[in-house]
Amino acid sequence: MKIVPAILAETKNDFFFYIRQAESFTNYVQIDLMDGFFVPARSFPEEKINSLETSLTFELHLMVKHPAAFMSRIRSPNIKKAIFHFESDVKHSDFIAHLNQRGTAPGLAINPDTAISQFSELVQHIDTLLFLTVTPGKYGSPFRPEVIDKIADFRKIFPDKTIAVDGGVSLDNLKTFLDVGVDYVCIGSRIFLNDNPGESYKIFANKIDELMNS
């Protein structure tokens, strides 16, 4: 299991600040984009990604109602994956095809209340499933423990898919995620809202190493 630091920023200054911090301790991050409709918050202007010069590569988490419109405004060679919500207003198969055509790996994000049966037919067309263990849209939302059972069920049905988790990840629940087959955890506030993000990242990484080697 690995860590992907998650950057959630409502202003361009915060975005660039978090990017520069991340460059000191990782080479891959998740960038959260929000539209103020799908979730209440609105992130920095997404076009700022186009002018970003960084050593980081990244995936996008599109917490937006119209992900196709957002992706049409974003161009960066550093984007490796775009994860859009099953619950968003888009024709899933067409958007997955569009992402593949532009060389961006498609991923699917799942809100806590969405059942596996609702999205199971799409799973064959994507590699990564991002399970939200909080109501999405802001740092520090309450953890939804019932999602753990859904992840465990999904792993049994689809053993070869990449499973990621976003929201409420802590040192106390890392073992739970590891035990149900999660491949990577996205951690935002517990890294970037601490005084020393690099040290926070290291603490999580060390804990995962300890758990995987025990």
C-alpha positions in Angstrom: 0.0 0.0 0.0 1.2 3.5 -0.9 0.5 7.1 0.0 -0.7 9.7 -2.5 -0.7 13.2 -1.0 -4.0 15.0 -1.9 -3.9 18.7 -2.6 -7.2 20.5 -2.0 -6.9 24.3 -2.6 -9.5 26.9 -3.0 -7.1 29.6 -4.2 -4.3 29.6 -6.7 -1.8 30.8 -4.0 -2.7 27.8 -1.8 -2.4 25.5 -4.8 1.1 26.6 -5.7 2.1 26.6 -2.1 1.0 23.0 -1.6 2.7 22.0 -4.8 6.0 23.5 -3.7 5.7 21.7 -0.4 4.9 18.4 -2.0 8.0 18.7 -4.3 10.2 18.3 -1.3 8.9 14.9 -0.2 7.1 13.1 -3.1 7.0 12.8 -6.9 3.3 12.1 -7.3 0.2 13.8 -5.9 -3.6 13.9 -6.4 -5.0 17.3 -7.2 -8.7 17.8 -6.1 -10.8 20.0 -8.4 -14.2 21.2 -7.2 -16.9 23.2 -9.0 -19.2 24.6 -6.2 -22.1 22.5 -7.6 -21.2 18.8 -7.2 -19.6 19.7 -3.9 -20.2 23.0 -2.0 -16.6 24.3 -2.3 -14.9 25.7 -5.4 -11.2 25.1 -6.0 -8.7 27.4 -7.7 -9.2 28.1 -11.4 -8.4 24.8 -13.1 -6.6 26.5 -16.0 -3.7 27.3 -13.6 -2.6 23.7 -14.0 -1.7 24.5 -17.6 1.0 26.9 -16.5 2.3 24.7 -13.6 6.0 23.9 -13.9 6.8 21.1 -11.6 8.8 17.9 -11.2 5.6 16.2 -9.9 3.3 14.0 -11.9 -0.3 13.8 -10.7 -3.8 12.5 -11.0 -6.8 14.6 -10.9 -9.8 14.0 -8.7 -12.7 15.7 -10.5 -15.3 16.5 -7.8 -17.4 18.3 -10.4 -20.8 18.0 -12.1 -19.4 18.2 -15.6 -16.0 16.5 -15.8 -15.8 16.7 -19.6 -16.0 20.4 -19.5 -13.3 20.7 -16.9 -10.9 18.3 -18.8 -11.4 20.3 -22.0 -9.8 23.3 -20.2 -6.9 21.4 -18.8 -3.7 20.5 -20.6 -0.6 19.3 -18.9 1.9 16.5 -19.7 2.2 15.8 -16.0 -1.4 14.5 -15.8 -1.3 10.7 -15.7 -4.8 9.9 -14.5 -8.2 11.6 -14.2 -10.6 10.2 -11.7 -14.2 11.3 -12.2 -17.3 10.6 -10.1 -19.8 8.0 -11.1 -22.4 10.3 -9.7 -21.4 13.2 -12.0 -23.4 14.4 -15.0 -21.5 12.7 -17.9 -22.0 9.8 -20.2 -19.5 7.4 -18.6 -18.4 5.4 -21.6 -17.9 8.4 -23.8 -15.8 10.2 -21.2 -13.7 7.1 -20.5 -13.1 6.9 -24.3 -12.1 10.5 -24.4 -9.6 10.2 -21.6 -8.0 7.1 -23.3 -7.7 9.0 -26.5 -5.8 11.9 -24.8 -3.5 9.4 -23.1 -4.9 9.9 -19.6 -5.8 6.9 -17.6 -9.4 6.9 -16.5 -10.5 6.3 -12.9 -13.8 6.2 -11.2 -14.6 7.8 -7.8 -17.5 6.4 -5.7 -19.4 8.4 -3.1 -20.1 6.7 0.2 -23.8 6.0 -0.5 -23.3 4.5 -4.0 -23.7 0.7 -4.2 -21.4 -1.6 -6.1 -24.3 -2.8 -8.3 -24.7 0.7 -9.7 -21.2 0.9 -11.2 -20.1 -2.7 -11.7 -20.7 -2.7 -15.5 -18.2 0.2 -15.8 -15.4 -1.5 -13.9 -14.1 -3.4 -16.9 -13.3 -0.1 -18.7 -11.2 1.5 -15.9 -8.3 0.5 -13.8 -8.6 2.5 -10.6 -11.6 2.8 -8.2 -11.4 5.6 -5.7 -13.7 5.0 -2.8 -14.7 8.1 -0.8 -14.8 7.4 2.9 -16.1 10.9 3.6 -18.7 13.1 2.0 -16.4 14.8 -0.6 -15.5 18.5 -0.9 -13.5 19.7 2.1 -10.6 18.7 4.3 -11.5 17.1 7.6 -15.0 15.6 6.8 -16.2 12.9 9.1 -15.1 9.3 8.4 -17.8 6.9 7.1 -16.7 3.4 8.4 -19.5 1.6 6.5 -17.5 2.1 3.3 -14.9 -0.4 4.5 -17.4 -3.3 4.0 -18.1 -2.1 0.5 -14.3 -2.0 -0.3 -13.9 -5.5 1.0 -16.8 -6.7 -1.1 -15.5 -5.0 -4.2 -12.0 -6.6 -3.8 -13.6 -10.0 -3.7 -15.6 -9.4 -6.9 -12.8 -7.5 -8.8 -9.5 -8.8 -7.5 -7.3 -7.3 -10.2 -8.5 -3.7 -10.0 -6.5 -0.9 -8.3 -8.4 0.3 -5.2 -7.7 3.7 -3.7 -9.3 5.4 -0.7 -9.8 9.1 -0.1 -11.0 10.8 3.1 -10.5 10.3 6.8 -7.2 8.3 6.4 -5.4 8.3 9.7 -2.6 6.3 11.4 -5.3 4.4 13.3 -7.1 3.1 10.3 -4.2 2.3 7.9 -4.3 -1.4 9.0 -8.0 -1.6 8.2 -7.4 -0.4 4.7 -4.4 -2.7 4.2 -6.5 -5.7 5.4 -9.3 -5.1 2.9 -6.9 -4.8 -0.1 -6.5 -1.1 -0.7 -3.6 -0.3 -3.0 -3.1 3.4 -2.1 -4.5 5.9 0.3 -5.0 9.6 -0.5 -4.1 11.9 2.4 -4.8 15.6 2.4 -5.3 17.5 5.6 -3.2 15.2 7.8 -0.3 16.1 5.6 -0.8 19.6 4.3 -2.5 21.2 7.3 0.3 20.2 9.6 3.3 22.4 10.4 5.7 20.0 8.6 4.0 18.2 5.7 7.2 16.3 4.8 7.5 14.9 8.3 3.8 14.0 8.4 4.2 12.2 5.1 7.2 10.3 6.5 5.3 9.2 9.6 2.5 7.7 7.4 5.0 6.0 5.1 6.9 4.5 8.0 3.7 3.2 9.6 2.7 1.6 6.3 6.1 0.0 6.0 5.8 -1.3 9.6 2.3 -2.8 8.9 3.4 -4.4 5.6 6.4 -6.0 7.2 4.8 -7.2 10.4 
